[in-house]
Structure formats: structure tokens, C-alpha cells
């Protein structure tokens, strides 16, 4: 038919196009721009994959931090802090659990109907 296909992935891990590229984890557009500045060649961000499909990955924002909406679970705050550390980020806010909200959820109501 003479048409070309292009896959534009949006995942920062660049796995949307990995299979088409034979397992290659392509650098994202955003990572390339961060590292090389704005003077980037199209070939730096677009690769040709299986059956001539053009592939590029836009990338995404870096995680600024986690917000924990508390559920009053044992060691909850410590678990979230450990999880944030594994992700290479931080917990930026801990929202304490309100008992009224807890009662409303148990009774399958919103807090305005209790």
C-alpha cells in the first residue's frame, strides 16, 4: 500500500517499542534532549524496527515524590518511605487517616451521608 507505520511510545522505560526493535531499549526523546540539548538529529530519537516500522519513545517526567493517603495500616509510613527509596524518590506528604472517612467507607457511604 505504500504507507509507513510509526509507533510512538510514551513510557519512560522505552518498552513500548522494544519488541519491534529486537530487544533494544531505545533512549527516549526527553532523555536525549536532557543529555544532548535541543540540537538533536531525527536519527537519534527514531529507529527502524521490524518490517520497517519507525519507532520512537517520548519518555516521561521524573517522579517528584509520593503522597501517602493513610489507611491506618501497621508500619505504613515506613513502608512508603522504603518504597520511595527503592524508586529513587521521596515521600513528600503523609495524609493522616480520618476516622470519619474510615467509618463511611465501611458503611459504603460518602462522608456527607453519615
LUMMIPA-239947 format. One record per residue: residue in one letter; y, z, x of N, C-alpha, C, CB in turn. Coordinates in pm, whole numbers, plus 50000, padded with zeros to 5 digits. Last residue first. Glycine has a CB too. Layout:
# LUMMIPA-239947
(pt A, (Y, Z, X), (Y, Z, X), (Y, Z, X), (Y, Z, X))
...
# end
This chain:
# LUMMIPA-239947
(pt X, (51026, 55640, 47684), (50951, 55767, 47687), (51033, 55882, 47633), (50906, 55798, 47829))
(pt X, (51154, 55397, 47704), (51081, 55426, 47579), (51008, 55558, 47582), (50983, 55316, 47551))
(pt X, (51262, 55362, 47950), (51358, 55374, 47840), (51289, 55409, 47709), (51437, 55245, 47823))
(pt X, (51059, 55316, 48127), (51117, 55449, 48127), (51219, 55469, 48015), (51183, 55477, 48259))
(pt X, (50798, 55147, 47946), (50905, 55149, 48046), (50978, 55281, 48032), (51003, 55027, 48028))
(pt X, (50449, 55236, 47928), (50582, 55221, 47867), (50683, 55204, 47979), (50618, 55344, 47777))
(pt X, (50190, 55334, 47986), (50216, 55191, 47962), (50346, 55167, 47885), (50099, 55129, 47885))
(pt X, (50156, 55588, 48075), (50156, 55568, 47930), (50186, 55424, 47889), (50256, 55660, 47866))
(pt X, (50186, 55546, 48348), (50059, 55599, 48298), (50046, 55573, 48148), (50046, 55750, 48328))
(pt X, (50457, 55468, 48352), (50352, 55374, 48389), (50216, 55418, 48337), (50347, 55357, 48540))
(pt X, (50582, 55709, 48275), (50598, 55589, 48194), (50488, 55486, 48225), (50736, 55526, 48216))
(pt X, (50513, 55879, 48488), (50465, 55908, 48353), (50474, 55784, 48264), (50545, 56024, 48291))
(pt X, (50656, 55745, 48697), (50511, 55763, 48705), (50453, 55789, 48565), (50476, 55880, 48800))
(pt X, (50917, 55778, 48610), (50862, 55643, 48621), (50710, 55651, 48623), (50915, 55572, 48748))
(pt X, (50936, 56056, 48632), (50955, 55994, 48502), (50897, 55852, 48501), (51104, 55991, 48464))
(pt X, (50910, 56102, 48908), (50802, 56143, 48819), (50814, 56080, 48680), (50800, 56293, 48807))
(pt X, (50989, 55855, 49140), (51043, 55941, 49036), (50929, 55974, 48939), (51163, 55872, 48961))
(pt X, (50943, 55823, 49485), (50886, 55803, 49352), (50945, 55903, 49255), (50733, 55815, 49354))
(pt X, (51194, 55701, 49713), (51105, 55806, 49662), (51062, 55778, 49518), (51174, 55943, 49670))
(pt X, (51194, 55438, 49920), (51242, 55473, 49787), (51147, 55578, 49728), (51250, 55346, 49694))
(pt X, (51295, 55392, 50238), (51185, 55454, 50164), (51241, 55499, 50030), (51122, 55575, 50244))
(pt X, (51387, 55120, 50447), (51421, 55215, 50341), (51295, 55265, 50273), (51516, 55150, 50237))
(pt X, (51290, 54985, 50664), (51436, 55001, 50656), (51478, 55095, 50542), (51502, 54866, 50637))
(pt X, (51049, 54997, 50897), (51073, 55033, 50759), (51221, 55062, 50747), (50985, 55157, 50713))
(pt X, (51035, 54707, 51114), (51059, 54848, 51088), (51067, 54872, 50937), (51188, 54896, 51158))
(pt X, (50820, 54493, 51309), (50945, 54517, 51237), (50959, 54667, 51214), (50948, 54438, 51102))
(pt X, (50571, 54406, 51390), (50684, 54392, 51482), (50817, 54410, 51414), (50679, 54258, 51548))
(pt X, (50354, 54459, 51241), (50424, 54333, 51212), (50540, 54308, 51308), (50476, 54335, 51070))
(pt X, (50292, 54712, 51335), (50198, 54603, 51360), (50263, 54466, 51339), (50076, 54617, 51269))
(pt X, (50512, 54850, 51229), (50499, 54838, 51375), (50404, 54724, 51411), (50449, 54970, 51435))
(pt X, (50449, 54838, 50959), (50571, 54773, 51007), (50564, 54751, 51158), (50695, 54857, 50972))
(pt X, (50221, 55001, 50960), (50211, 54860, 50920), (50331, 54781, 50972), (50200, 54847, 50766))
(pt X, (50337, 55246, 51028), (50237, 55186, 51117), (50221, 55037, 51088), (50100, 55259, 51102))
(pt X, (50503, 55282, 50803), (50563, 55275, 50937), (50466, 55212, 51037), (50604, 55415, 50985))
(pt X, (50306, 55296, 50605), (50403, 55187, 50602), (50470, 55171, 50739), (50510, 55212, 50494))
(pt X, (50174, 55533, 50682), (50101, 55406, 50676), (50196, 55287, 50679), (50014, 55400, 50551))
(pt X, (50380, 55723, 50656), (50322, 55698, 50788), (50247, 55566, 50792), (50229, 55813, 50828))
(pt X, (50418, 55714, 50378), (50528, 55678, 50467), (50475, 55644, 50607), (50630, 55794, 50475))
(pt X, (50159, 55800, 50285), (50217, 55671, 50251), (50325, 55626, 50350), (50276, 55678, 50111))
(pt X, (50004, 56028, 50298), (50036, 55958, 50423), (50101, 55821, 50402), (49912, 55940, 50505))
(pt X, (49905, 55996, 49959), (49898, 56072, 50083), (49924, 55982, 50204), (49762, 56141, 50096))
(pt X, (50145, 55848, 49742), (50011, 55845, 49800), (50015, 55924, 49930), (49962, 55698, 49824))
(pt X, (50369, 55786, 49579), (50324, 55925, 49599), (50179, 55931, 49645), (50341, 56004, 49470))
(pt X, (50461, 55538, 49596), (50365, 55560, 49488), (50310, 55703, 49496), (50250, 55457, 49496))
(pt X, (50780, 55400, 49690), (50678, 55504, 49697), (50590, 55510, 49573), (50742, 55637, 49719))
(pt X, (50848, 55117, 49820), (50866, 55177, 49688), (50752, 55275, 49670), (50870, 55068, 49573))
(pt X, (50974, 55048, 50128), (50860, 55111, 50063), (50903, 55170, 49930), (50798, 55220, 50154))
(pt X, (51067, 54761, 50286), (51116, 54864, 50195), (50993, 54918, 50123), (51224, 54807, 50094))
(pt X, (51074, 54639, 50620), (51002, 54667, 50498), (51074, 54773, 50417), (50859, 54711, 50528))
(pt X, (51266, 54380, 50789), (51212, 54513, 50772), (51142, 54528, 50638), (51321, 54616, 50785))
(pt X, (51312, 54117, 50848), (51412, 54215, 50887), (51363, 54359, 50876), (51535, 54198, 50805))
(pt X, (51117, 53860, 50967), (51118, 53976, 50880), (51215, 54081, 50932), (50977, 54035, 50868))
(pt X, (51273, 53546, 51007), (51200, 53658, 51066), (51219, 53780, 50976), (51248, 53688, 51212))
(pt X, (51225, 53263, 50796), (51308, 53369, 50853), (51220, 53476, 50915), (51399, 53431, 50745))
(pt X, (51029, 52978, 50896), (51088, 53072, 50802), (51170, 53176, 50873), (50980, 53138, 50720))
(pt X, (50925, 52632, 50914), (50934, 52770, 50962), (51000, 52858, 50859), (51011, 52776, 51094))
(pt X, (50875, 52363, 50873), (51013, 52410, 50875), (51026, 52549, 50935), (51071, 52410, 50734))
(pt X, (50674, 52135, 51032), (50677, 52270, 50976), (50818, 52324, 50986), (50576, 52364, 51050))
(pt X, (50536, 51809, 50981), (50640, 51896, 51036), (50632, 52031, 50965), (50781, 51833, 51020))
(pt X, (50368, 51501, 51016), (50362, 51646, 50990), (50480, 51717, 51055), (50230, 51706, 51041))
(pt X, (50247, 51200, 50879), (50352, 51266, 50958), (50358, 51413, 50918), (50490, 51197, 50937))
(pt X, (49933, 51054, 50897), (50020, 51142, 50819), (50119, 51210, 50913), (49936, 51249, 50741))
(pt X, (49745, 50894, 51024), (49886, 50856, 51032), (49982, 50942, 50952), (49900, 50718, 50988))
(pt X, (49496, 51013, 51007), (49522, 50895, 50924), (49671, 50858, 50919), (49470, 50919, 50783))
(pt X, (49615, 51323, 51125), (49503, 51245, 51075), (49550, 51132, 50983), (49405, 51335, 51001))
(pt X, (49956, 51308, 51246), (49824, 51369, 51231), (49721, 51270, 51182), (49832, 51484, 51136))
(pt X, (50234, 51313, 51448), (50148, 51228, 51366), (50008, 51286, 51367), (50148, 51081, 51419))
(pt X, (50507, 51546, 51420), (50388, 51495, 51488), (50310, 51407, 51391), (50298, 51612, 51540))
(pt X, (50832, 51655, 51469), (50744, 51577, 51382), (50630, 51521, 51464), (50821, 51463, 51310))
(pt X, (50988, 51775, 51659), (50959, 51852, 51538), (50866, 51779, 51441), (51088, 51887, 51467))
(pt X, (51021, 51601, 51867), (50998, 51742, 51900), (50954, 51823, 51778), (51123, 51803, 51959))
(pt X, (51089, 51359, 51755), (50953, 51373, 51806), (50920, 51517, 51845), (50933, 51282, 51925))
(pt X, (51362, 51395, 51711), (51272, 51397, 51598), (51126, 51416, 51642), (51286, 51268, 51519))
(pt X, (51518, 51611, 51951), (51466, 51480, 51912), (51370, 51496, 51796), (51395, 51410, 52032))
(pt X, (51801, 51819, 51928), (51655, 51810, 51925), (51616, 51669, 51881), (51595, 51917, 51829))
(pt X, (52048, 51995, 51973), (52020, 51862, 52026), (51869, 51843, 52041), (52092, 51840, 52162))
(pt X, (52080, 52262, 51904), (52085, 52161, 51798), (52052, 52021, 51845), (52220, 52161, 51738))
(pt X, (51841, 52463, 52090), (51972, 52431, 52039), (51965, 52316, 51939), (52066, 52395, 52153))
(pt X, (51591, 52546, 52168), (51650, 52431, 52237), (51791, 52397, 52191), (51562, 52312, 52218))
(pt X, (51520, 52775, 52018), (51492, 52769, 52161), (51569, 52659, 52234), (51345, 52749, 52182))
(pt X, (51604, 52726, 51756), (51642, 52852, 51821), (51629, 52841, 51973), (51555, 52967, 51770))
(pt X, (51480, 52478, 51708), (51626, 52486, 51709), (51674, 52614, 51778), (51681, 52481, 51566))
(pt X, (51211, 52562, 51715), (51260, 52462, 51810), (51411, 52467, 51821), (51215, 52321, 51767))
(pt X, (51204, 52737, 51497), (51177, 52788, 51632), (51229, 52692, 51737), (51026, 52811, 51651))
(pt X, (51262, 52553, 51287), (51353, 52664, 51316), (51331, 52723, 51455), (51335, 52773, 51213))
(pt X, (51041, 52379, 51301), (51177, 52327, 51320), (51271, 52440, 51360), (51227, 52258, 51192))
(pt X, (50758, 52517, 51484), (50838, 52493, 51364), (50976, 52439, 51401), (50851, 52623, 51281))
(pt X, (50496, 52366, 51668), (50617, 52450, 51666), (50699, 52415, 51544), (50703, 52431, 51797))
(pt X, (50159, 52348, 51547), (50286, 52283, 51579), (50402, 52382, 51577), (50312, 52170, 51482))
(pt X, (49858, 52397, 51652), (49962, 52477, 51586), (50097, 52424, 51632), (49947, 52630, 51620))
(pt X, (49593, 52179, 51605), (49715, 52206, 51681), (49812, 52288, 51597), (49783, 52074, 51726))
(pt X, (49380, 52097, 51452), (49380, 52235, 51500), (49504, 52273, 51579), (49261, 52257, 51584))
(pt X, (49443, 51833, 51380), (49323, 51862, 51459), (49321, 52000, 51520), (49309, 51761, 51566))
(pt X, (49649, 51805, 51207), (49679, 51786, 51350), (49561, 51825, 51439), (49802, 51867, 51389))
(pt X, (49550, 51877, 50963), (49586, 51736, 50983), (49610, 51704, 51130), (49711, 51701, 50902))
(pt X, (49533, 52153, 51007), (49411, 52074, 50989), (49438, 51926, 51012), (49353, 52096, 50850))
(pt X, (49812, 52227, 51025), (49717, 52247, 51136), (49592, 52160, 51125), (49676, 52392, 51143))
(pt X, (50003, 52234, 50833), (49969, 52103, 50890), (49861, 52110, 50997), (50092, 52039, 50948))
(pt X, (50026, 52500, 50766), (50020, 52401, 50659), (49973, 52265, 50710), (50156, 52387, 50592))
(pt X, (50065, 52675, 50975), (49928, 52642, 50940), (49915, 52543, 50825), (49855, 52767, 50905))
(pt X, (50292, 52790, 51095), (50264, 52647, 51113), (50122, 52610, 51076), (50291, 52607, 51256))
(pt X, (50388, 53035, 51044), (50272, 53030, 51132), (50228, 52886, 51158), (50156, 53109, 51072))
(pt X, (50592, 52997, 50858), (50630, 53025, 50997), (50513, 53024, 51094), (50699, 53157, 51005))
(pt X, (50553, 52727, 50632), (50502, 52853, 50681), (50541, 52877, 50826), (50351, 52857, 50666))
(pt X, (50606, 52489, 50519), (50716, 52587, 50521), (50674, 52719, 50582), (50768, 52610, 50380))
(pt X, (50547, 52142, 50591), (50503, 52279, 50572), (50621, 52374, 50581), (50396, 52317, 50675))
(pt X, (50544, 51842, 50475), (50648, 51933, 50524), (50603, 52074, 50493), (50788, 51901, 50460))
(pt X, (50380, 51550, 50541), (50360, 51687, 50494), (50465, 51774, 50559), (50215, 51738, 50526))
(pt X, (50413, 51218, 50442), (50461, 51322, 50531), (50437, 51458, 50465), (50612, 51302, 50565))
(pt X, (50293, 50887, 50441), (50285, 51022, 50385), (50335, 51119, 50490), (50138, 51057, 50341))
(pt X, (50406, 50557, 50365), (50373, 50663, 50461), (50373, 50796, 50389), (50472, 50665, 50581))
(pt X, (50276, 50252, 50226), (50358, 50374, 50217), (50311, 50474, 50320), (50352, 50435, 50076))
(pt X, (50113, 50029, 50210), (50230, 50024, 50296), (50319, 50146, 50290), (50308, 49906, 50262))
(pt X, (49879, 50000, 50080), (50000, 50000, 50000), (50126, 50000, 50084), (50000, 50118, 49909))
# end
